[in-house]
Structure formats: structure tokens, C-alpha cells
Amino acid sequence: MTTIESIENWGDRHHPAWLDIVRIGLGLLLFFKGMSFIGDTSYLSTLVEGLHFNAWTFVAVHYVAFAHLVGGLLITLGCLTRLAAAFQVPILFVAVFFANIRNGFTFVNSELWLSIVVLVLLCVFWLIGSGKFSFDEYVKNHPAYKMK
């Protein structure tokens, strides 16, 4: 058994059911954040331009919006949760340590605190997976999807 398989097995065994509610909430939050980025791409462009990635601004804006929309939906459904979280982690890492840190570690900077909480939750679900109430679990246990 490889290291990744042992981490997946450990995560599947140590996943309380209440974390599925947190996973669904996190997925919905990411999905609606992606919707807000699509609705106001100028705000996201301003954030990315402040990081001085001038050549990649257009690509970064669309990657962030797409990753939040699709990743949020996948996390909400519990489908490919680890993969969806893995695509979200770099975005939130940049948000925490480069974009939102400019306003400082104050209680007023709610975007920073939200980004920190989302980054921690993404790392948790990257490790422990989607849980019992998820599409992944349904596919794993449903007889129609079993390998013959």
C-alpha cells in the first residue's frame, strides 16, 4: 500500500458525519464566491494586478473563478473532493499570504480571516476526503458501479 493510499484509508476511517455538513457549507461558499467573481471580474482583476502578475492577470482571473465554481460544486456534492480541494489550495494560499495580508492581521479584515478558515478547511478535506454522505461514497458502495 502506497503512502497516498494509506492516507486515504486513514481519512476514510476517521471522518465524522458532522464534517459532511461543514464540507457542504465550504463547497457552497466557494461556489458562491466564484459566482461573485464572475459577476464582478474587475474586483478580482484589481486583486490579481496588485500582485504584479501582469502577463497572467487574465488567466489568473479566469482560473480562480472557474476553480471556485467547479471546485465548490464538486466539494458540495462530495465528488472528487480531494482533487477539488487540491486545486483550491494554491488560490487560497495566495489569497492569505499575498492578496489579503496587505490589509493586515486585524479583526476588521474579514476577507483575510475567511481566507484562512477556508484554507484550513480545504487542507482538512484534502486529507480526510469527502465522507459518508457524498457522491464518492455512493459510487464506492453502489452495486452498479462495482468493478467486475
N, CA and C atoms as a LAMMPS dump frame, in Angstrom:
ITEM: TIMESTEP
0
ITEM: NUMBER OF ATOMS
444
ITEM: BOX BOUNDS ff ff ff
-5.0000000000000000e+02 5.0000000000000000e+02
-5.0000000000000000e+02 5.0000000000000000e+02
-5.0000000000000000e+02 5.0000000000000000e+02
ITEM: ATOMS id mol type element x y z
1 1 1 N 0.844 -1.164 0
2 1 2 C 0 0 0
3 1 3 C 0.901 1.243 0
4 2 1 N 0.634 2.149 -0.912
5 2 2 C 1.438 3.357 -1.004
6 2 3 C 1.048 4.333 0.099
7 3 1 N 1.841 5.367 0.226
8 3 2 C 1.589 6.385 1.246
9 3 3 C 0.263 7.092 0.989
10 4 1 N -0.026 7.397 -0.266
11 4 2 C -1.27 8.083 -0.597
12 4 3 C -2.463 7.194 -0.268
13 5 1 N -2.384 5.916 -0.584
14 5 2 C -3.482 5.006 -0.261
15 5 3 C -3.679 4.881 1.241
16 6 1 N -2.595 4.864 2.004
17 6 2 C -2.733 4.765 3.456
18 6 3 C -3.332 6.042 4.038
19 7 1 N -2.996 7.202 3.481
20 7 2 C -3.611 8.459 3.932
21 7 3 C -5.101 8.461 3.603
22 8 1 N -5.464 8.001 2.402
23 8 2 C -6.879 7.924 2.019
24 8 3 C -7.648 6.976 2.933
25 9 1 N -7.065 5.813 3.231
26 9 2 C -7.732 4.867 4.127
27 9 3 C -7.882 5.438 5.524
28 10 1 N -6.861 6.117 6.021
29 10 2 C -6.951 6.741 7.337
30 10 3 C -8.051 7.809 7.343
31 11 1 N -8.088 8.635 6.285
32 11 2 C -9.108 9.677 6.195
33 11 3 C -10.509 9.111 6.125
34 12 1 N -10.674 8.011 5.418
35 12 2 C -11.997 7.39 5.314
36 12 3 C -12.45 6.801 6.648
37 13 1 N -11.52 6.283 7.423
38 13 2 C -11.867 5.699 8.718
39 13 3 C -12.111 6.751 9.796
40 14 1 N -11.495 7.924 9.695
41 14 2 C -11.571 8.952 10.734
42 14 3 C -12.341 10.177 10.262
43 15 1 N -13.488 9.975 9.677
44 15 2 C -14.282 11.091 9.153
45 15 3 C -15.637 11.104 9.85
46 16 1 N -15.82 11.993 10.845
47 16 2 C -17.133 12.055 11.5
48 16 3 C -18.187 12.618 10.549
49 17 1 N -19.431 12.211 10.761
50 17 2 C -20.52 12.597 9.858
51 17 3 C -20.785 14.095 9.878
52 18 1 N -20.552 14.767 11.013
53 18 2 C -20.837 16.203 11.074
54 18 3 C -19.911 16.996 10.155
55 19 1 N -18.77 16.434 9.798
56 19 2 C -17.876 17.128 8.875
57 19 3 C -18.448 17.193 7.463
58 20 1 N -19.402 16.319 7.153
59 20 2 C -20.052 16.409 5.845
60 20 3 C -20.852 17.702 5.721
61 21 1 N -21.464 18.143 6.811
62 21 2 C -22.184 19.419 6.8
63 21 3 C -21.215 20.565 6.572
64 22 1 N -20.054 20.495 7.209
65 22 2 C -19.023 21.527 7.018
66 22 3 C -18.531 21.502 5.568
67 23 1 N -18.342 20.287 5.014
68 23 2 C -17.907 20.165 3.622
69 23 3 C -18.91 20.782 2.662
70 24 1 N -20.175 20.527 2.882
71 24 2 C -21.219 21.089 2.021
72 24 3 C -21.231 22.611 2.134
73 25 1 N -21.114 23.128 3.343
74 25 2 C -21.064 24.584 3.532
75 25 3 C -19.852 25.206 2.86
76 26 1 N -18.718 24.555 2.973
77 26 2 C -17.495 25.051 2.327
78 26 3 C -17.66 25.055 0.809
79 27 1 N -18.212 23.996 0.269
80 27 2 C -18.428 23.934 -1.174
81 27 3 C -19.375 25.017 -1.664
82 28 1 N -20.445 25.245 -0.924
83 28 2 C -21.38 26.309 -1.301
84 28 3 C -20.73 27.681 -1.208
85 29 1 N -19.929 27.9 -0.175
86 29 2 C -19.219 29.174 -0.027
87 29 3 C -18.296 29.411 -1.211
88 30 1 N -17.533 28.398 -1.607
89 30 2 C -16.637 28.537 -2.752
90 30 3 C -17.408 28.756 -4.046
91 31 1 N -18.509 28.037 -4.21
92 31 2 C -19.319 28.19 -5.414
93 31 3 C -19.862 29.618 -5.524
94 32 1 N -20.423 30.136 -4.426
95 32 2 C -20.978 31.491 -4.466
96 32 3 C -19.894 32.551 -4.569
97 33 1 N -18.718 32.27 -4.032
98 33 2 C -17.586 33.196 -4.211
99 33 3 C -17.182 33.227 -5.681
100 34 1 N -17.177 32.084 -6.336
101 34 2 C -16.908 32.037 -7.77
102 34 3 C -17.954 32.794 -8.561
103 35 1 N -19.22 32.681 -8.154
104 35 2 C -20.289 33.438 -8.818
105 35 3 C -20.074 34.94 -8.648
106 36 1 N -19.645 35.347 -7.458
107 36 2 C -19.413 36.78 -7.24
108 36 3 C -18.213 37.267 -8.047
109 37 1 N -17.198 36.42 -8.212
110 37 2 C -16.051 36.804 -9.048
111 37 3 C -16.461 36.956 -10.506
112 38 1 N -17.343 36.085 -10.979
113 38 2 C -17.816 36.211 -12.358
114 38 3 C -18.664 37.466 -12.512
115 39 1 N -19.477 37.763 -11.499
116 39 2 C -20.323 38.946 -11.551
117 39 3 C -19.545 40.245 -11.506
118 40 1 N -18.366 40.227 -10.874
119 40 2 C -17.558 41.432 -10.755
120 40 3 C -16.098 41.081 -11.019
121 41 1 N -15.757 40.838 -12.275
122 41 2 C -14.386 40.461 -12.616
123 41 3 C -13.409 41.608 -12.408
124 42 1 N -13.899 42.84 -12.379
125 42 2 C -12.995 43.973 -12.161
126 42 3 C -12.395 43.924 -10.757
127 43 1 N -13.179 43.481 -9.758
128 43 2 C -12.66 43.367 -8.391
129 43 3 C -11.548 42.324 -8.332
130 44 1 N -11.775 41.173 -8.93
131 44 2 C -10.766 40.121 -8.946
132 44 3 C -9.543 40.554 -9.745
133 45 1 N -9.748 41.256 -10.848
134 45 2 C -8.619 41.77 -11.639
135 45 3 C -7.776 42.729 -10.824
136 46 1 N -8.429 43.578 -10.029
137 46 2 C -7.708 44.513 -9.171
138 46 3 C -6.868 43.77 -8.138
139 47 1 N -7.446 42.712 -7.562
140 47 2 C -6.686 41.918 -6.587
141 47 3 C -5.465 41.273 -7.227
142 48 1 N -5.654 40.681 -8.404
143 48 2 C -4.557 39.975 -9.07
144 48 3 C -3.51 40.965 -9.585
145 49 1 N -3.93 42.108 -10.119
146 49 2 C -2.967 43.096 -10.611
147 49 3 C -2.106 43.634 -9.479
148 50 1 N -2.664 43.705 -8.276
149 50 2 C -1.889 44.15 -7.126
150 50 3 C -0.756 43.212 -6.772
151 51 1 N -0.804 41.995 -7.275
152 51 2 C 0.257 41.013 -7.025
153 51 3 C 1.369 41.094 -8.061
154 52 1 N 1.216 41.951 -9.068
155 52 2 C 2.2 42.175 -10.125
156 52 3 C 2.445 40.935 -10.972
157 53 1 N 1.366 40.224 -11.3
158 53 2 C 1.411 39.138 -12.264
159 53 3 C 0.785 39.648 -13.555
160 54 1 N 1.321 40.71 -14.103
161 54 2 C 0.666 41.424 -15.203
162 54 3 C 0.371 40.548 -16.407
163 55 1 N 1.296 39.71 -16.813
164 55 2 C 1.085 38.891 -18.004
165 55 3 C 0.03 37.814 -17.764
166 56 1 N -0.147 37.424 -16.53
167 56 2 C -1.048 36.324 -16.219
168 56 3 C -2.357 36.774 -15.599
169 57 1 N -2.653 38.05 -15.582
170 57 2 C -3.858 38.548 -14.927
171 57 3 C -5.113 37.921 -15.517
172 58 1 N -5.221 37.928 -16.836
173 58 2 C -6.399 37.375 -17.498
174 58 3 C -6.565 35.887 -17.174
175 59 1 N -5.492 35.135 -17.244
176 59 2 C -5.533 33.697 -16.968
177 59 3 C -5.866 33.454 -15.498
178 60 1 N -5.236 34.212 -14.604
179 60 2 C -5.456 34.019 -13.171
180 60 3 C -6.896 34.309 -12.781
181 61 1 N -7.459 35.367 -13.33
182 61 2 C -8.839 35.728 -13.009
183 61 3 C -9.791 34.612 -13.434
184 62 1 N -9.6 34.087 -14.617
185 62 2 C -10.493 33.039 -15.097
186 62 3 C -10.244 31.709 -14.392
187 63 1 N -9 31.41 -14.043
188 63 2 C -8.712 30.185 -13.298
189 63 3 C -9.373 30.219 -11.93
190 64 1 N -9.259 31.345 -11.23
191 64 2 C -9.837 31.461 -9.893
192 64 3 C -11.351 31.313 -9.954
193 65 1 N -11.986 32.01 -10.873
194 65 2 C -13.447 31.931 -10.975
195 65 3 C -13.892 30.517 -11.345
196 66 1 N -13.239 29.91 -12.329
197 66 2 C -13.598 28.558 -12.756
198 66 3 C -13.339 27.541 -11.638
199 67 1 N -12.193 27.654 -10.981
200 67 2 C -11.852 26.708 -9.916
201 67 3 C -12.826 26.813 -8.749
202 68 1 N -13.235 28.028 -8.41
203 68 2 C -14.2 28.19 -7.324
204 68 3 C -15.571 27.646 -7.714
205 69 1 N -15.996 27.904 -8.94
206 69 2 C -17.307 27.405 -9.378
207 69 3 C -17.339 25.882 -9.422
208 70 1 N -16.443 25.3 -10.194
209 70 2 C -16.444 23.851 -10.373
210 70 3 C -15.992 23.146 -9.098
211 71 1 N -14.938 23.641 -8.477
212 71 2 C -14.452 23.027 -7.244
213 71 3 C -15.467 23.112 -6.121
214 72 1 N -16.136 24.25 -6.009
215 72 2 C -17.167 24.393 -4.985
216 72 3 C -18.315 23.425 -5.196
217 73 1 N -18.714 23.255 -6.442
218 73 2 C -19.786 22.31 -6.757
219 73 3 C -19.353 20.878 -6.454
220 74 1 N -18.128 20.518 -6.836
221 74 2 C -17.631 19.167 -6.564
222 74 3 C -17.505 18.9 -5.066
223 75 1 N -17.02 19.878 -4.323
224 75 2 C -16.885 19.708 -2.871
225 75 3 C -18.261 19.588 -2.229
226 76 1 N -19.219 20.383 -2.685
227 76 2 C -20.571 20.306 -2.146
228 76 3 C -21.168 18.918 -2.356
229 77 1 N -21.004 18.366 -3.546
230 77 2 C -21.551 17.047 -3.848
231 77 3 C -20.718 15.914 -3.244
232 78 1 N -19.483 16.2 -2.877
233 78 2 C -18.604 15.149 -2.376
234 78 3 C -18.07 14.29 -3.5
235 79 1 N -17.869 14.89 -4.645
236 79 2 C -17.378 14.183 -5.823
237 79 3 C -15.95 14.659 -6.111
238 80 1 N -15.002 13.747 -6.067
239 80 2 C -13.582 14.093 -6.267
240 80 3 C -13.149 15.199 -5.311
241 81 1 N -13.524 15.069 -4.058
242 81 2 C -13.294 16.116 -3.064
243 81 3 C -11.821 16.421 -2.88
244 82 1 N -10.997 15.397 -2.797
245 82 2 C -9.568 15.634 -2.599
246 82 3 C -8.962 16.389 -3.776
247 83 1 N -9.336 16.022 -4.971
248 83 2 C -8.824 16.694 -6.164
249 83 3 C -9.316 18.137 -6.224
250 84 1 N -10.595 18.355 -5.948
251 84 2 C -11.154 19.707 -5.968
252 84 3 C -10.485 20.58 -4.91
253 85 1 N -10.235 20.028 -3.738
254 85 2 C -9.553 20.787 -2.689
255 85 3 C -8.115 21.093 -3.096
256 86 1 N -7.464 20.155 -3.758
257 86 2 C -6.081 20.371 -4.194
258 86 3 C -5.983 21.53 -5.184
259 87 1 N -6.985 21.7 -6.042
260 87 2 C -6.981 22.82 -6.982
261 87 3 C -7.306 24.148 -6.302
262 88 1 N -7.962 24.092 -5.156
263 88 2 C -8.33 25.313 -4.435
264 88 3 C -7.201 25.827 -3.531
265 89 1 N -6.382 24.926 -3.01
266 89 2 C -5.364 25.301 -2.025
267 89 3 C -4.405 26.383 -2.538
268 90 1 N -3.851 26.287 -3.759
269 90 2 C -2.954 27.368 -4.206
270 90 3 C -3.644 28.727 -4.281
271 91 1 N -4.904 28.742 -4.671
272 91 2 C -5.645 30.006 -4.745
273 91 3 C -5.775 30.617 -3.366
274 92 1 N -6.16 29.813 -2.393
275 92 2 C -6.331 30.329 -1.038
276 92 3 C -5 30.659 -0.389
277 93 1 N -3.954 29.938 -0.733
278 93 2 C -2.619 30.256 -0.231
279 93 3 C -2.211 31.66 -0.68
280 94 1 N -2.411 31.944 -1.965
281 94 2 C -2.098 33.279 -2.489
282 94 3 C -3.002 34.317 -1.854
283 95 1 N -4.28 33.986 -1.666
284 95 2 C -5.206 34.933 -1.047
285 95 3 C -4.785 35.28 0.374
286 96 1 N -4.356 34.286 1.136
287 96 2 C -3.971 34.537 2.526
288 96 3 C -2.648 35.285 2.616
289 97 1 N -1.634 34.79 1.929
290 97 2 C -0.292 35.304 2.15
291 97 3 C 0.127 36.447 1.238
292 98 1 N -0.615 36.714 0.177
293 98 2 C -0.218 37.791 -0.723
294 98 3 C -1.302 38.849 -0.926
295 99 1 N -2.527 38.429 -1.167
296 99 2 C -3.58 39.392 -1.506
297 99 3 C -4.194 40.051 -0.272
298 100 1 N -4.64 39.263 0.7
299 100 2 C -5.351 39.817 1.85
300 100 3 C -4.437 40.297 2.966
301 101 1 N -3.193 39.88 2.967
302 101 2 C -2.277 40.256 4.04
303 101 3 C -1.912 41.739 3.977
304 102 1 N -2.108 42.345 2.825
305 102 2 C -1.762 43.762 2.678
306 102 3 C -2.591 44.648 3.597
307 103 1 N -3.786 44.183 3.961
308 103 2 C -4.639 44.964 4.863
309 103 3 C -4.334 44.687 6.325
310 104 1 N -3.46 43.755 6.602
311 104 2 C -3.014 43.486 7.964
312 104 3 C -3.846 42.439 8.682
313 105 1 N -3.269 41.925 9.788
314 105 2 C -3.949 40.941 10.63
315 105 3 C -4.795 41.672 11.657
316 106 1 N -5.895 42.204 11.231
317 106 2 C -6.804 42.875 12.164
318 106 3 C -8.136 42.151 12.145
319 107 1 N -8.925 42.385 13.182
320 107 2 C -10.242 41.767 13.223
321 107 3 C -11.185 42.395 12.196
322 108 1 N -10.82 43.569 11.697
323 108 2 C -11.635 44.251 10.697
324 108 3 C -11.474 43.603 9.329
325 109 1 N -10.332 42.996 9.078
326 109 2 C -10.043 42.384 7.779
327 109 3 C -10.727 41.019 7.687
328 110 1 N -12.025 41.02 7.42
329 110 2 C -12.793 39.773 7.41
330 110 3 C -12.423 38.876 6.229
331 111 1 N -12.002 39.439 5.108
332 111 2 C -11.595 38.617 3.961
333 111 3 C -10.385 37.755 4.307
334 112 1 N -9.453 38.314 5.08
335 112 2 C -8.276 37.545 5.484
336 112 3 C -8.685 36.373 6.37
337 113 1 N -9.524 36.625 7.351
338 113 2 C -9.934 35.562 8.269
339 113 3 C -10.754 34.496 7.557
340 114 1 N -11.617 34.924 6.648
341 114 2 C -12.386 33.953 5.862
342 114 3 C -11.448 33.108 5.002
343 115 1 N -10.451 33.737 4.399
344 115 2 C -9.487 33.003 3.57
345 115 3 C -8.695 32.004 4.403
346 116 1 N -8.325 32.384 5.618
347 116 2 C -7.574 31.475 6.494
348 116 3 C -8.432 30.268 6.863
349 117 1 N -9.69 30.507 7.237
350 117 2 C -10.583 29.407 7.615
351 117 3 C -10.815 28.478 6.428
352 118 1 N -11.043 29.045 5.249
353 118 2 C -11.279 28.226 4.059
354 118 3 C -10.023 27.429 3.706
355 119 1 N -8.843 28.038 3.825
356 119 2 C -7.595 27.323 3.538
357 119 3 C -7.415 26.143 4.494
358 120 1 N -7.678 26.34 5.761
359 120 2 C -7.551 25.255 6.744
360 120 3 C -8.549 24.139 6.428
361 121 1 N -9.799 24.517 6.134
362 121 2 C -10.803 23.502 5.811
363 121 3 C -10.46 22.738 4.535
364 122 1 N -9.933 23.434 3.545
365 122 2 C -9.528 22.743 2.316
366 122 3 C -8.423 21.731 2.602
367 123 1 N -7.473 22.099 3.443
368 123 2 C -6.404 21.153 3.804
369 123 3 C -6.975 19.951 4.56
370 124 1 N -7.955 20.194 5.424
371 124 2 C -8.594 19.093 6.158
372 124 3 C -9.277 18.135 5.19
373 125 1 N -10.068 18.679 4.257
374 125 2 C -10.787 17.8 3.326
375 125 3 C -9.868 17.191 2.284
376 126 1 N -8.733 17.807 2.038
377 126 2 C -7.733 17.211 1.163
378 126 3 C -7.198 15.931 1.806
379 127 1 N -7.046 15.956 3.123
380 127 2 C -6.538 14.785 3.832
381 127 3 C -7.608 13.731 4.088
382 128 1 N -8.773 14.16 4.609
383 128 2 C -9.742 13.16 5.07
384 128 3 C -10.773 12.777 4.027
385 129 1 N -10.87 13.515 2.947
386 129 2 C -11.785 13.129 1.877
387 129 3 C -13.2 13.624 2.084
388 130 1 N -14.12 12.986 1.369
389 130 2 C -15.48 13.504 1.283
390 130 3 C -16.43 13.003 2.364
391 131 1 N -16.213 11.84 2.906
392 131 2 C -17.067 11.361 3.994
393 131 3 C -18.165 10.42 3.549
394 132 1 N -19.005 10.07 4.517
395 132 2 C -20.04 9.069 4.319
396 132 3 C -21.176 9.553 3.416
397 133 1 N -21.555 10.811 3.53
398 133 2 C -22.676 11.348 2.761
399 133 3 C -22.149 12.116 1.561
400 134 1 N -21.672 11.377 0.576
401 134 2 C -21.062 12.001 -0.592
402 134 3 C -21.283 11.129 -1.821
403 135 1 N -21.078 11.733 -2.961
404 135 2 C -21.193 11 -4.218
405 135 3 C -20.09 9.948 -4.331
406 136 1 N -18.898 10.272 -3.85
407 136 2 C -17.797 9.298 -3.875
408 136 3 C -18.154 8.032 -3.099
409 137 1 N -18.741 8.199 -1.931
410 137 2 C -19.127 7.048 -1.106
411 137 3 C -20.246 6.252 -1.779
412 138 1 N -21.176 6.964 -2.4
413 138 2 C -22.269 6.294 -3.119
414 138 3 C -21.717 5.425 -4.241
415 139 1 N -20.817 5.966 -5.025
416 139 2 C -20.238 5.214 -6.145
417 139 3 C -19.431 4.025 -5.634
418 140 1 N -18.715 4.224 -4.53
419 140 2 C -17.882 3.152 -3.994
420 140 3 C -18.728 1.978 -3.493
421 141 1 N -19.911 2.256 -2.949
422 141 2 C -20.724 1.206 -2.343
423 141 3 C -21.904 0.738 -3.19
424 142 1 N -22.218 1.41 -4.278
425 142 2 C -23.367 1.042 -5.097
426 142 3 C -22.994 -0.146 -5.992
427 143 1 N -23.86 -1.158 -6.053
428 143 2 C -23.511 -2.357 -6.832
429 143 3 C -23.358 -2.111 -8.339
430 144 1 N -24.03 -1.131 -8.866
431 144 2 C -23.941 -0.882 -10.298
432 144 3 C -22.559 -0.356 -10.709
433 145 1 N -21.832 0.245 -9.777
434 145 2 C -20.537 0.818 -10.079
435 145 3 C -19.363 -0.05 -9.641
436 146 1 N -19.647 -1.196 -9.071
437 146 2 C -18.581 -2.09 -8.597
438 146 3 C -17.838 -2.686 -9.791
439 147 1 N -16.539 -2.864 -9.614
440 147 2 C -15.714 -3.49 -10.647
441 147 3 C -16.055 -4.984 -10.7
442 148 1 N -16.146 -5.52 -11.901
443 148 2 C -16.492 -6.944 -12.05
444 148 3 C -15.277 -7.772 -12.299
